[in-house]
């Protein structure tokens, strides 16, 4: 879909310009952030717009493009142009704080001049007062990262949620199957003020075991084996149950094979899935998938104390969490980690107007940019581009400076090879970046 069209949709929000002076207009005027709900042949697509009013003149910004228009009474007329030579012409009216209208767009490569209906509403102001801590006991679980799923709880920026997740097979902390397997998720949580074009911050203050066993297998995924090893592994794929000793902090096979009778590994509880809903124009991905929205990333550093940053595509972000692992080696080579249920607490925040290209993670020591793609090569490129943008935006580095920092400080790590998308992360130690300062501070 063309950016120009996006702009058109947003412009209608401008019509509210003299709301404080005329009936049917929001008391605060039209200046501010708007979410535009557009009908594309029966499907809803959301866009974000920032508006500023000066008399009858309307200006704004959508996706980095300038918008211009006029406001006369409650009627708006606007014209927008995209970088590819397309034009967008819209007419709208404001009534009761909602903008409604139609937009017609043209593009050199598209002879069809379709009109699309839309509505636009102001993004509400951030809630005042003390942040709340919510105790949420899930009774239903989601198997898709969908914008169409009904929110299980509405929370505000700064709020915390204490909850639990079932394991990848749908079993809870008591071993009771609550839902069909396939990484069922707790959520979605609707985050007030989160709008398309924002970034959602999810800080995990608690990621802990709530039972003493996990399930995995003795398989190696196809990306991890050559032809000779694949033949040797032909009889693999059996389930392996592990005992989780929280007091000692280790996991051991319950029925160890001959040479693993003394094998023990340190516990490191993590979440395989953290996601926001993709735009509804995209078919809802299953909870085993990953992408720009996060999802089944299976990155073993999403642990207690980590902060995950995800791009918001729909109002409220719609946050999902799930797929707890007691421990996972890099890449999730078995196809399953030590799959278990989890006791989780997180705090959310919204970074308005900041759009990240894909998932990012921050730990106590590192900035971590993720790439998710069909091959490790493409995931490598994605992680590099993600980090390069991060350094450019936060530290105002030039391309030459970015290259020098990456060439001397990059730490790459394979995060995921078990699913449709492979994952690669690029880490930079924060100590290396301290002399640079931060343009956002």
C-alpha positions as CSV (number, residue, x, y, z in Angstrom):
1,X,0.0,0.0,0.0
2,X,1.3,3.4,-0.8
3,X,2.4,5.9,1.7
4,X,0.5,8.6,-0.1
5,X,-2.7,6.8,0.6
6,X,-1.8,6.6,4.2
7,X,-1.3,10.3,4.3
8,X,-4.7,10.9,2.8
9,X,-6.4,9.0,5.4
10,X,-4.8,11.0,8.1
11,X,-5.5,14.4,6.8
12,X,-9.2,14.2,7.5
13,X,-8.3,14.5,11.2
14,X,-7.4,18.0,10.4
15,X,-11.0,19.1,10.0
16,X,-11.4,19.5,13.7
17,X,-9.4,22.7,13.6
18,X,-11.5,25.2,15.6
19,X,-13.2,22.6,17.8
20,X,-13.1,24.7,20.9
21,X,-15.0,27.5,19.2
22,X,-17.6,25.5,17.3
23,X,-20.1,22.7,18.3
24,X,-19.1,19.1,17.7
25,X,-15.3,19.7,18.1
26,X,-13.0,18.3,20.8
27,X,-12.5,20.9,23.6
28,X,-8.7,20.9,23.1
29,X,-8.7,21.6,19.4
30,X,-7.4,19.4,16.6
31,X,-3.7,19.7,17.4
32,X,-2.4,16.4,18.6
33,X,-2.2,12.8,17.6
34,X,-5.0,11.1,15.7
35,X,-5.7,7.4,14.8
36,X,-7.3,7.0,11.4
37,X,-9.5,4.0,10.8
38,X,-9.8,3.3,7.0
39,X,-12.0,0.9,5.2
40,X,-10.1,-0.9,2.4
41,X,-12.7,-3.2,0.7
42,X,-14.1,-4.4,4.0
43,X,-10.8,-4.5,5.9
44,X,-9.7,-1.9,8.4
45,X,-6.3,-0.3,8.2
46,X,-5.0,2.0,10.9
47,X,-2.8,5.0,10.5
48,X,-1.4,7.7,12.8
49,X,-1.3,11.4,12.2
50,X,0.0,14.5,14.0
51,X,-1.9,17.7,13.4
52,X,-1.3,21.4,14.0
53,X,-3.9,24.2,13.4
54,X,-3.2,27.8,12.7
55,X,-6.5,29.6,11.9
56,X,-7.9,27.9,8.8
57,X,-4.6,26.5,7.8
58,X,-3.9,22.8,8.7
59,X,-0.5,21.2,8.6
60,X,0.7,17.8,9.9
61,X,3.0,14.9,9.6
62,X,2.2,11.4,8.6
63,X,4.9,8.8,8.1
64,X,7.4,11.6,7.6
65,X,5.4,13.3,4.9
66,X,4.0,16.9,5.2
67,X,0.3,17.3,5.0
68,X,-1.6,20.5,4.1
69,X,-5.2,21.4,4.0
70,X,-7.9,23.9,5.0
71,X,-10.6,23.9,7.6
72,X,-13.8,25.9,7.0
73,X,-16.5,25.4,9.6
74,X,-16.6,21.6,10.2
75,X,-15.6,20.8,6.6
76,X,-12.1,19.8,5.7
77,X,-10.4,19.7,2.3
78,X,-6.9,18.4,1.9
79,X,-4.4,17.5,-0.7
80,X,-1.4,15.3,-0.1
81,X,1.5,14.2,-2.3
82,X,3.8,11.2,-1.9
83,X,7.4,10.7,-3.0
84,X,6.4,8.6,-6.0
85,X,4.2,11.3,-7.6
86,X,0.9,10.2,-6.3
87,X,-1.8,12.6,-5.1
88,X,-4.4,12.2,-2.4
89,X,-7.5,14.4,-2.2
90,X,-9.9,14.1,0.7
91,X,-13.1,15.7,2.1
92,X,-14.2,15.2,5.7
93,X,-16.4,16.6,8.4
94,X,-16.1,16.7,12.2
95,X,-18.9,15.7,14.5
96,X,-18.7,14.9,18.2
97,X,-15.0,14.6,18.2
98,X,-14.9,12.1,15.3
99,X,-13.8,12.9,11.8
100,X,-15.5,11.1,9.0
101,X,-15.0,11.4,5.3
102,X,-13.8,9.8,2.1
103,X,-10.4,10.0,0.4
104,X,-9.5,9.5,-3.3
105,X,-5.9,8.8,-4.2
106,X,-4.1,8.5,-7.5
107,X,-0.7,7.1,-8.5
108,X,1.2,7.0,-11.8
109,X,1.2,3.2,-11.8
110,X,-2.5,2.7,-10.8
111,X,-5.2,4.0,-13.1
112,X,-7.9,3.2,-10.5
113,X,-9.0,6.1,-8.4
114,X,-10.8,4.4,-5.5
115,X,-12.6,6.3,-2.7
116,X,-12.3,4.9,0.8
117,X,-14.3,5.8,3.8
118,X,-12.5,6.6,7.1
119,X,-13.0,7.8,10.6
120,X,-10.4,9.5,12.9
121,X,-10.2,10.0,16.6
122,X,-7.7,11.7,18.9
123,X,-5.3,9.5,20.9
124,X,-6.4,10.0,24.5
125,X,-4.0,11.7,26.9
126,X,-1.9,9.6,29.2
127,X,-3.8,8.8,32.4
128,X,-2.8,10.9,35.4
129,X,-2.1,9.6,38.8
130,X,-0.4,6.6,40.3
131,X,0.4,3.6,38.1
132,X,-1.5,0.4,39.0
133,X,-0.4,-3.2,39.5
134,X,-2.9,-5.7,38.1
135,X,-3.3,-9.3,39.2
136,X,-4.5,-11.2,36.1
137,X,-5.5,-14.9,36.1
138,X,-5.9,-16.0,32.5
139,X,-9.0,-18.2,31.7
140,X,-8.6,-18.1,27.9
141,X,-5.5,-18.2,25.7
142,X,-4.8,-17.1,22.1
143,X,-3.1,-19.1,19.4
144,X,-2.8,-16.2,16.9
145,X,-1.2,-12.8,17.3
146,X,-4.3,-11.2,16.0
147,X,-5.7,-7.6,16.2
148,X,-9.2,-9.2,16.2
149,X,-8.8,-10.9,19.5
150,X,-10.8,-9.3,22.3
151,X,-8.4,-7.7,24.9
152,X,-8.3,-9.6,28.2
153,X,-7.4,-6.5,30.2
154,X,-6.9,-2.8,29.6
155,X,-3.8,-1.2,31.2
156,X,-2.2,2.2,31.1
157,X,1.4,3.2,30.4
158,X,3.4,2.7,33.7
159,X,1.0,-0.1,34.9
160,X,2.3,-3.6,35.8
161,X,0.7,-6.9,35.3
162,X,1.3,-10.1,37.3
163,X,0.1,-13.2,35.5
164,X,1.0,-16.7,34.4
165,X,1.6,-18.5,31.0
166,X,0.9,-22.0,30.0
167,X,3.6,-24.1,28.3
168,X,3.9,-24.5,24.5
169,X,1.7,-27.6,24.7
170,X,-1.1,-25.7,26.6
171,X,-0.4,-27.1,30.1
172,X,-0.5,-24.9,33.2
173,X,1.5,-25.0,36.4
174,X,-0.5,-28.0,37.6
175,X,0.1,-30.0,34.5
176,X,-3.6,-29.5,33.4
177,X,-4.1,-29.0,29.7
178,X,-6.0,-25.7,29.3
179,X,-5.8,-25.1,25.6
180,X,-4.6,-26.7,22.3
181,X,-0.8,-26.5,22.0
182,X,1.2,-24.4,19.6
183,X,2.5,-21.7,21.9
184,X,-0.8,-20.5,23.3
185,X,-0.5,-16.9,24.6
186,X,-1.7,-15.0,27.6
187,X,-3.3,-11.8,26.4
188,X,-3.9,-9.6,24.5
189,X,-3.5,-6.7,26.8
190,X,-4.8,-3.3,25.5
191,X,-2.4,-0.5,26.4
192,X,-4.0,2.9,26.5
193,X,-2.6,5.7,24.3
194,X,-0.6,3.2,22.2
195,X,-1.1,4.1,18.5
196,X,0.3,3.1,15.2
197,X,3.7,4.6,14.8
198,X,4.6,4.4,18.5
199,X,6.9,1.9,20.3
200,X,5.7,-0.3,23.1
201,X,8.2,-1.0,25.9
202,X,7.7,-4.1,28.0
203,X,10.0,-4.5,31.0
204,X,10.0,-7.9,32.6
205,X,10.4,-7.7,36.4
206,X,9.6,-11.3,37.0
207,X,10.1,-14.4,34.8
208,X,10.2,-17.4,37.2
209,X,9.3,-21.1,37.2
210,X,6.0,-22.2,38.8
211,X,6.4,-26.0,38.4
212,X,9.2,-28.5,38.7
213,X,9.3,-30.1,35.3
214,X,9.7,-29.3,31.6
215,X,9.4,-31.1,28.3
216,X,11.8,-31.2,25.3
217,X,13.1,-33.8,22.9
218,X,16.3,-35.3,21.4
219,X,15.9,-33.9,17.9
220,X,18.1,-31.5,15.9
221,X,16.4,-29.1,13.5
222,X,17.1,-29.2,9.8
223,X,19.0,-25.9,9.7
224,X,21.5,-27.4,12.2
225,X,22.6,-30.6,10.4
226,X,24.4,-31.6,7.3
227,X,23.6,-34.7,5.4
228,X,25.8,-37.0,7.4
229,X,24.5,-35.8,10.8
230,X,20.9,-36.0,9.5
231,X,21.4,-39.7,8.8
232,X,22.8,-40.3,12.2
233,X,19.8,-38.4,13.8
234,X,17.2,-40.3,11.8
235,X,15.8,-42.1,14.9
236,X,15.7,-38.9,17.0
237,X,12.6,-37.0,18.0
238,X,11.7,-38.7,21.2
239,X,10.3,-36.6,24.1
240,X,12.6,-35.9,27.0
241,X,11.2,-34.8,30.4
242,X,13.4,-32.7,32.6
243,X,13.3,-32.1,36.4
244,X,13.6,-28.5,37.4
245,X,15.3,-28.0,40.8
246,X,14.7,-24.3,41.6
247,X,16.5,-24.6,44.9
248,X,19.7,-25.9,43.3
249,X,19.1,-23.8,40.2
250,X,19.6,-26.7,37.8
251,X,17.7,-28.9,35.3
252,X,18.4,-32.6,34.8
253,X,16.9,-35.3,32.6
254,X,14.4,-37.3,34.6
255,X,15.4,-40.5,32.9
256,X,19.0,-39.8,31.7
257,X,20.6,-41.8,29.0
258,X,23.8,-43.8,29.7
259,X,26.3,-40.9,29.4
260,X,24.1,-38.2,30.9
261,X,23.5,-39.5,34.4
262,X,25.6,-36.6,35.8
263,X,24.5,-34.0,33.3
264,X,23.0,-30.8,34.8
265,X,22.4,-27.4,33.3
266,X,21.8,-24.1,35.0
267,X,18.3,-22.8,34.9
268,X,17.6,-19.5,33.1
269,X,13.9,-18.9,32.8
270,X,12.9,-16.9,29.7
271,X,9.9,-16.2,27.5
272,X,10.0,-17.4,23.9
273,X,7.0,-15.2,22.8
274,X,6.5,-11.5,23.3
275,X,4.4,-9.8,20.6
276,X,2.1,-7.0,19.6
277,X,-0.7,-7.5,17.0
278,X,0.3,-6.8,13.3
279,X,-1.8,-4.5,11.3
280,X,-5.2,-6.1,10.4
281,X,-4.3,-5.8,6.7
282,X,-2.0,-8.8,7.4
283,X,-3.5,-12.2,8.0
284,X,-3.1,-13.0,11.7
285,X,0.1,-15.0,12.2
286,X,0.0,-18.1,14.3
287,X,1.6,-18.0,17.8
288,X,4.5,-20.1,16.4
289,X,5.5,-17.4,14.0
290,X,7.6,-14.3,14.3
291,X,8.3,-11.0,12.5
292,X,8.5,-7.3,12.8
293,X,5.8,-7.6,15.5
294,X,7.9,-9.9,17.7
295,X,6.2,-13.1,18.3
296,X,7.9,-16.5,18.7
297,X,11.4,-15.0,18.8
298,X,12.8,-17.7,21.1
299,X,15.7,-15.4,22.1
300,X,17.2,-16.7,25.4
301,X,18.0,-13.3,26.7
302,X,14.4,-12.2,27.2
303,X,14.7,-13.0,30.9
304,X,13.9,-11.2,34.1
305,X,15.3,-7.7,34.0
306,X,15.1,-7.4,30.2
307,X,13.1,-4.8,28.3
308,X,11.6,-5.6,24.9
309,X,10.7,-2.8,22.4
310,X,8.1,-3.5,19.7
311,X,6.5,-1.4,17.0
312,X,2.8,-0.6,17.5
313,X,0.6,-1.2,14.4
314,X,-2.9,-1.1,15.9
315,X,-4.6,1.0,18.6
316,X,-3.7,-0.3,22.1
317,X,-0.8,-2.4,20.7
318,X,-2.4,-5.7,21.9
319,X,0.4,-7.3,23.8
320,X,0.8,-11.1,24.0
321,X,3.3,-13.1,26.2
322,X,3.9,-16.8,26.4
323,X,6.1,-19.9,25.6
324,X,8.1,-20.1,28.8
325,X,11.4,-21.9,28.7
326,X,13.3,-23.0,31.8
327,X,16.4,-22.9,29.7
328,X,17.3,-22.7,26.0
329,X,20.6,-23.0,24.2
330,X,21.3,-20.5,21.4
331,X,19.1,-21.3,18.3
332,X,16.7,-23.6,20.1
333,X,18.3,-26.5,18.2
334,X,16.0,-29.2,19.5
335,X,12.9,-27.5,18.1
336,X,11.7,-27.3,21.7
337,X,13.6,-25.8,24.6
338,X,12.9,-26.9,28.2
339,X,9.2,-26.0,27.7
340,X,7.3,-25.1,30.9
341,X,4.7,-22.8,32.4
342,X,5.8,-19.5,33.9
343,X,5.1,-16.9,36.5
344,X,5.5,-13.5,34.9
345,X,5.3,-9.8,35.8
346,X,5.9,-6.9,33.4
347,X,5.6,-3.1,33.2
348,X,4.5,-1.4,30.0
349,X,5.3,2.1,28.6
350,X,4.6,3.8,25.3
351,X,7.2,5.8,23.4
352,X,5.0,8.1,21.3
353,X,6.1,8.9,17.7
354,X,9.1,6.6,17.7
355,X,8.9,3.8,15.2
356,X,11.3,0.9,15.5
357,X,11.9,-1.3,12.4
358,X,11.7,-4.6,14.4
359,X,12.1,-6.1,17.8
360,X,14.8,-4.7,20.1
361,X,15.9,-5.8,23.5
362,X,17.8,-4.0,26.3
363,X,19.5,-5.8,29.1
364,X,21.5,-4.4,32.0
365,X,24.7,-4.6,29.9
366,X,23.7,-4.5,26.2
367,X,21.6,-3.0,23.5
368,X,20.3,-5.8,21.3
369,X,18.8,-5.5,17.8
370,X,17.0,-8.5,16.3
371,X,16.7,-9.7,12.7
372,X,14.1,-12.3,11.8
373,X,13.9,-13.7,8.3
374,X,13.6,-16.8,6.2
375,X,17.4,-17.3,6.2
376,X,20.2,-16.6,8.6
377,X,21.9,-14.4,5.9
378,X,18.8,-12.2,5.7
379,X,18.3,-12.2,9.5
380,X,22.0,-11.1,9.8
381,X,21.3,-8.2,7.5
382,X,18.1,-7.3,9.4
383,X,19.8,-7.2,12.7
384,X,22.6,-5.0,11.3
385,X,20.2,-2.6,9.8
386,X,18.1,-2.5,13.0
387,X,21.1,-1.6,15.1
388,X,22.4,0.9,12.6
389,X,19.1,2.7,12.8
390,X,19.2,2.6,16.6
391,X,22.7,4.1,16.7
392,X,21.7,6.8,14.1
393,X,18.6,7.8,15.9
394,X,19.8,7.7,19.5
395,X,23.4,8.8,19.1
396,X,23.1,10.8,15.9
397,X,26.0,8.9,14.3
398,X,26.8,9.3,10.6
399,X,27.0,6.2,8.3
400,X,30.8,6.3,8.6
401,X,30.6,6.5,12.4
402,X,28.0,3.7,12.5
403,X,30.4,1.5,10.5
404,X,33.3,2.2,12.8
405,X,31.2,1.4,15.9
406,X,29.8,-1.8,14.5
407,X,33.2,-2.9,13.2
408,X,34.7,-2.7,16.6
409,X,31.9,-3.5,19.0
410,X,29.4,-5.8,17.3
411,X,28.6,-9.1,19.0
412,X,26.4,-11.4,16.8
413,X,24.5,-14.4,18.2
414,X,22.1,-16.9,16.5
415,X,18.9,-16.6,18.4
416,X,16.5,-19.0,16.5
417,X,16.7,-21.6,13.8
418,X,13.8,-23.9,14.8
419,X,10.9,-22.1,13.1
420,X,9.9,-20.6,9.8
421,X,12.0,-17.5,10.4
422,X,15.6,-17.7,11.6
423,X,16.7,-15.2,14.1
424,X,20.0,-13.3,14.5
425,X,20.8,-10.6,17.1
426,X,23.4,-7.9,17.2
427,X,24.6,-6.9,20.6
428,X,26.6,-3.9,21.7
429,X,27.9,-3.5,25.2
430,X,26.6,-0.2,26.7
431,X,30.1,0.5,28.1
432,X,31.3,1.0,24.5
433,X,28.6,3.6,23.9
434,X,29.0,5.7,27.1
435,X,31.5,8.1,25.5
436,X,29.0,8.8,22.7
437,X,26.2,10.1,25.0
438,X,22.6,9.9,23.9
439,X,20.8,12.3,21.7
440,X,17.5,11.3,23.4
441,X,18.6,12.2,26.9
